[in-house]
């Protein structure tokens, strides 16, 4: 157990900036700017008022349980506290010039207590040793105070399932959120449209990385990204993906504006005929029904044995598939028929059937049409 005191600093300061033999302890401490005491077994910090010029303190790989007695470090800009036993962020109100804060590998559960650090640009709080099932939490007030200054944030390995709380960080340029539980790719896409200054993003080793076109979708959303998951984004790749996106959007627009020409069998009719298809089908069905019901009965023993019903249906379906209805049917589709008696005037003459020999089993019924072109419909 070692406590960081003025005497410990005066005796054990490594490097070229050692205390001279004729120099007092107070004078020596007053000129120090860097304090390298990493991996020294330090468990606490004493107040050291003479060290007012300190700008960098290295205290990583120790056994600190608490951040305390830093009220002398008014000019501190870099604080290295990785791999200690810290459980709470506190007592940093006296470091208004702090720019970089390293907290990885501790036991901190809430990012807080940085309201007065209005120049803090980089925070590294990755891989906290959290209780099972817990995740890192962000205090809204702290994030709001840092929203206009924070540029770099590392929150990897903290069981995060969402990054929505970080949406207020308007100046964010680099975000590392790998090895978390992020699944919502749409949420990240929306955040990228907010982070207009983001240049580097690392969300590798998250569940959403396995989704289709994960990398491509992120690149086309953010035009400022230069590095994604440790891989550089080239101008050529971005231009290609932007062109691909534009072509997909244009294709989707065309498909939405295209009318439905499906005839029920999966084929599309040509020559603009499908526009009149519903009305034509209706008229054909009515004509077919009328023809069948008005036909005289044919004796079984007659030599005239072909089935009128079967031939009419076959002819109907064949023309529907080929899109080759007679023009008489197309013209008839436009007509507005006011009475039932005139409903089939376009197909049959007033004397459509000759029933003079209906009782003669040897005579075949004769059908007469006004338009000769429609005779092929019933052949």
Secondary structure, 3 states (H helix, E strand, C coil): CEEECHHHHHHHCCCCCCCCCCCCHHHHHHCCCEEECCCCCEEEECCCCCCCCCCEEECCCCCCCCCCCCCCCCCCCEEECCCCCCCCCCCCCCCCCCCEEECCCCCCCEECCCCCCCCCCEEECCCCCCCCCCCCEECHHHHHHHCCCCCEEECCCCCCCCCHHHHHCCCCCEEECCCCCCCCHHHHHHHHHHCCCCCEEECCCCHHHHCCCHHHHHHHHCCCCCEECCEECCHHHHHHHHHHHHHHHHHHHHHHHCCCCECCCCCECCCCHHHHHHHHHHHHHHHHHHHHHHCCCCCCCCCCCCCHHHHHHHHHHHHHHHCCCCHHHHHHHHCCCCCHHHCCCCCEEEEEEECCCCCCCCCCCEEEECCHHHHHHHC
